[in-house]
Amino acid sequence: MSFLFYALQSTRLNHLNILVIDPQKTRENDRTWCYWAEEPLEIHPKNTPLISWNTFKVSHPEHGQVTRTLQDFNYYHIKGSDFYDAIFEQVTQFPNVHFLYEKVENWAPLPQNSVCVQTENQRIEARKIIWSIPEKPKQPTLKQVFVGWKVTFDRQVVNPEAVTFMAFDKQDAHMLGFYYVLPYSSDTALIEYTIYAKTPPEKAFFHQKLKEYLDSTYPDEPYTLEFEEQGAIPMSTLAPARSESHPQVIYTGTAGACTKLPLDLPL
Ligand SMILES: Cc1cc2nc3c(=O)[nH]c(=O)nc-3n(C[C@H](O)[C@H](O)[C@H](O)COP(=O)(O)OP(=O)(O)OC[C@H]3O[C@@H](n4cnc5c(N)ncnc54)[C@H](O)[C@@H]3O)c2cc1C
């Protein structure tokens, strides 16, 4: 989706015939997306009020808590559905962009340096493929696995000033776990429990952790669960299994091992 946004900003690309193939017809609010920057990114949806924080906390049960400002930076928040709506709105201005709601099965090279995509129902020829379908990694990789709950309390018990990047859980020899909290207002917050694992535990484990946090941080405070999200982000820069190279195929996103910055990338 981000690629589509930037392609449509480019006068070199935005007149081309673009076909987006994805079985997902409707886009729900499936994720909360945050990033830090001095100014909101060009891609930040402009259809809703800007949400950001300038102060963050990190805490550990034995080593205490630090609170710092991000100085010139802010931690900006994007609601997934706002992002999708803004992109679809922009696409309506481009009759050369089409959607096909089908599952892609594979791609293959064709003579004269062109390529084709095989979907469940048809074969489509193209000059270029931007491939962003996540695939199984070559070997089990460490993942950042999390489940988040957006909750609204009956009373104003949340401090909306500072985002909690990491509130480390009590020591566990086998696992690193922490809570991440986005306080939207004095009564609403998104609380996530995150671990790093190759084989993540069942969802019930995360639910238990979230309940423990709510019970210990906001004892006896009634709340309503508004929304749940979950994710498993590969912590690897290894290219996934199908990354055969071809001059007309560009792998992007997780499929292009671009989720995490390489450690040796000069920043
Ligand atoms: C809940 C959640 C919160 C997150 N929060 C953050 C954050 O705060 N900051 C951050 O930097 N990152 C965050 N991430 C990670 C970030 O969203 C991903 O790294 C990013 O979306 C990866 O982009 P992608 O294009 O590779 O994959 P996706 O965005 O997952 O897109 C893959 C697309 O491929 C489609 N697809 C799958 N199979 C097929 C098929 N066979 N044929 C056709 N299409 C197919 C899917 O429908 C989907 O639309 C979060 C992720 C989640 C789930």
The ligand as an SDF file (V2000), in Angstrom:
LIG
                    3D

 53 58  0  0  0  0  0  0  0  0999 V2000
   -0.8940   -5.0690   14.6130 C   0  0  0  0  0  0  0  0  0  0  0  0
    0.3640   -4.5830   13.9160 C   0  0  0  0  0  0  0  0  0  0  0  0
    0.9870   -3.4190   14.3700 C   0  0  0  0  0  0  0  0  0  0  0  0
    2.1610   -2.9620   13.7560 C   0  0  0  0  0  0  0  0  0  0  0  0
    2.7470   -1.8090   14.2060 N   0  0  0  0  0  0  0  0  0  0  0  0
    3.8390   -1.3300   13.5780 C   0  0  0  0  0  0  0  0  0  0  0  0
    4.4200   -0.0830   13.9760 C   0  0  0  0  0  0  0  0  0  0  0  0
    3.9250    0.5700   14.8990 O   0  0  0  0  0  0  0  0  0  0  0  0
    5.5140    0.3570   13.3170 N   0  0  0  0  0  0  0  0  0  0  0  0
    6.0690   -0.3710   12.2830 C   0  0  0  0  0  0  0  0  0  0  0  0
    7.0620    0.0670   11.6980 O   0  0  0  0  0  0  0  0  0  0  0  0
    5.5330   -1.5530   11.8810 N   0  0  0  0  0  0  0  0  0  0  0  0
    4.4450   -2.0390   12.5070 C   0  0  0  0  0  0  0  0  0  0  0  0
    3.8920   -3.2220   12.0980 N   0  0  0  0  0  0  0  0  0  0  0  0
    4.5440   -3.9660   11.0300 C   0  0  0  0  0  0  0  0  0  0  0  0
    4.1570   -3.4430    9.6580 C   0  0  0  0  0  0  0  0  0  0  0  0
    2.7440   -3.3130    9.5440 O   0  0  0  0  0  0  0  0  0  0  0  0
    4.6720   -4.4530    8.6370 C   0  0  0  0  0  0  0  0  0  0  0  0
    6.0650   -4.5220    8.7760 O   0  0  0  0  0  0  0  0  0  0  0  0
    4.3310   -4.0180    7.2310 C   0  0  0  0  0  0  0  0  0  0  0  0
    2.9310   -3.9280    7.0630 O   0  0  0  0  0  0  0  0  0  0  0  0
    4.8640   -5.0370    6.2570 C   0  0  0  0  0  0  0  0  0  0  0  0
    4.4270   -4.6610    4.9760 O   0  0  0  0  0  0  0  0  0  0  0  0
    4.2470   -5.7240    3.8470 P   0  0  0  0  0  0  0  0  0  0  0  0
    3.7860   -4.9910    2.6310 O   0  0  0  0  0  0  0  0  0  0  0  0
    5.4630   -6.5620    3.7520 O   0  0  0  0  0  0  0  0  0  0  0  0
    3.1220   -6.7360    4.3600 O   0  0  0  0  0  0  0  0  0  0  0  0
    1.5300   -6.5100    4.6730 P   0  0  0  0  0  0  0  0  0  0  0  0
    1.3270   -5.0790    5.0490 O   0  0  0  0  0  0  0  0  0  0  0  0
    1.2170   -7.5940    5.5990 O   0  0  0  0  0  0  0  0  0  0  0  0
    0.8950   -6.7370    3.2550 O   0  0  0  0  0  0  0  0  0  0  0  0
    0.8890   -8.0000    2.6370 C   0  0  0  0  0  0  0  0  0  0  0  0
   -0.3120   -8.0490    1.6970 C   0  0  0  0  0  0  0  0  0  0  0  0
   -0.2120   -9.2410    0.9250 O   0  0  0  0  0  0  0  0  0  0  0  0
   -1.5220   -9.7470    0.7520 C   0  0  0  0  0  0  0  0  0  0  0  0
   -1.4250  -11.1680    0.3970 N   0  0  0  0  0  0  0  0  0  0  0  0
   -1.1070  -12.2040    1.1960 C   0  0  0  0  0  0  0  0  0  0  0  0
   -1.1120  -13.3530    0.4920 N   0  0  0  0  0  0  0  0  0  0  0  0
   -1.4400  -13.0180   -0.7870 C   0  0  0  0  0  0  0  0  0  0  0  0
   -1.5950  -13.7690   -2.0060 C   0  0  0  0  0  0  0  0  0  0  0  0
   -1.3980  -15.0920   -2.0680 N   0  0  0  0  0  0  0  0  0  0  0  0
   -1.9300  -13.0950   -3.1350 N   0  0  0  0  0  0  0  0  0  0  0  0
   -2.1010  -11.7380   -3.1170 C   0  0  0  0  0  0  0  0  0  0  0  0
   -1.9580  -10.9870   -2.0040 N   0  0  0  0  0  0  0  0  0  0  0  0
   -1.6330  -11.6230   -0.8550 C   0  0  0  0  0  0  0  0  0  0  0  0
   -2.2040   -9.5060    2.0920 C   0  0  0  0  0  0  0  0  0  0  0  0
   -3.6120   -9.5320    1.9480 O   0  0  0  0  0  0  0  0  0  0  0  0
   -1.6650   -8.1110    2.4320 C   0  0  0  0  0  0  0  0  0  0  0  0
   -2.5070   -7.0980    1.9530 O   0  0  0  0  0  0  0  0  0  0  0  0
    2.7250   -3.6970   12.6850 C   0  0  0  0  0  0  0  0  0  0  0  0
    2.0930   -4.8750   12.2220 C   0  0  0  0  0  0  0  0  0  0  0  0
    0.9190   -5.3150   12.8260 C   0  0  0  0  0  0  0  0  0  0  0  0
    0.2440   -6.5760   12.3060 C   0  0  0  0  0  0  0  0  0  0  0  0
  1  2  1  0
  2  3  1  0
  2 52  2  0
  3  4  2  0
  4  5  1  0
  4 50  1  0
  5  6  2  0
  6  7  1  0
  6 13  1  0
  7  8  2  0
  7  9  1  0
  9 10  1  0
 10 11  2  0
 10 12  1  0
 12 13  2  0
 13 14  1  0
 14 15  1  0
 14 50  1  0
 15 16  1  0
 16 17  1  0
 16 18  1  0
 18 19  1  0
 18 20  1  0
 20 21  1  0
 20 22  1  0
 22 23  1  0
 23 24  1  0
 24 25  2  0
 24 26  1  0
 24 27  1  0
 27 28  1  0
 28 29  2  0
 28 30  1  0
 28 31  1  0
 31 32  1  0
 32 33  1  0
 33 34  1  0
 33 48  1  0
 34 35  1  0
 35 36  1  0
 35 46  1  0
 36 37  1  0
 36 45  1  0
 37 38  2  0
 38 39  1  0
 39 40  1  0
 39 45  2  0
 40 41  1  0
 40 42  2  0
 42 43  1  0
 43 44  2  0
 44 45  1  0
 46 47  1  0
 46 48  1  0
 48 49  1  0
 50 51  2  0
 51 52  1  0
 52 53  1  0
M  END
$$$$
